[in-house]
Amino acid sequence: MARYKDKRRFRCEGEAGRSYVIVEQIKVARGLGLPRTDYMTEDGEIANRLDDDHFLILLNKEIVSVLKRPGKGH
């Protein structure tokens, strides 16, 4: 059985102007080796990280950009 731990969250905006929060989770399967990082929206939609500034939400195939706050990381 796998365990999930939230690492950080990204506030993003899609091309259509919709706002999303992408959750970065680390998935650790007990006894199966190295952890894996997964991304999903708060609503449970699967997301893929494309690069440092963009994610692809697989359910609706919308590319979203990370909204960077001045003086903060993500």
N, C-alpha and C positions, 0 to 999 in steps of 0.2 A: 504494500500500500504506500502511496506517495504522500508526502507532506508538502504544503505550500507556505511560503513566508513572503509577505509583501516587502519589497525592497524600497521602492519609491513610486511616485505618481507623477504623471505628466499631464498638464492641462494643454489641450490641443484644439485647433479650429479646423474644420473641414473646408473644402473648396466651396461648398454651398453656404458657408457661414455658420454651420452647426457647431456647438461646443461639445467636446468629449473629454473625459478623464481616462487616460490609459494607465493601467496598473501593471507595474513590472513585478513579477513574482519569480521566486526561485523555487523550483520543484526538486525535492530530494526524495528519491525512491530508496526505501530502506534496503541496504545491502546490495544495491545495483550500481555502485560506482559514482561517477561524477554528477554533481547537480546540473540542472538545466534551467535556463531562464525562459519564461513565457511572458507574453504580453496579452492583455485583454482589456476591454472597456469595463467600466463599473457595472454596465448592464449585462455583462457576460459575453459580448461579441469577441471573437478571436481577432487579434491584431498582430501584424508582423512589423518589425522595425526595419525600415529601408536604409536609413542612415541616421546621423546624429540629429537631424531636424525633421524627419518625416516617418510616419507610420502608415500602413495600409490596413484598413479594417476590412476583413475578408467577407463579412456578411453583405455589405453593400458596395464593396470595392471602391470606397472613397479614400483618397489620400488625404491625410491630415497633417498639419504642421504643428510642431511644438511651439507654444507661446512662451517666450523667454521673458522673465521678469527682470527688470534692471537690478543689478547687484546680487542676483541669486543664480544658482546653478540651474536646476530644473524644478 
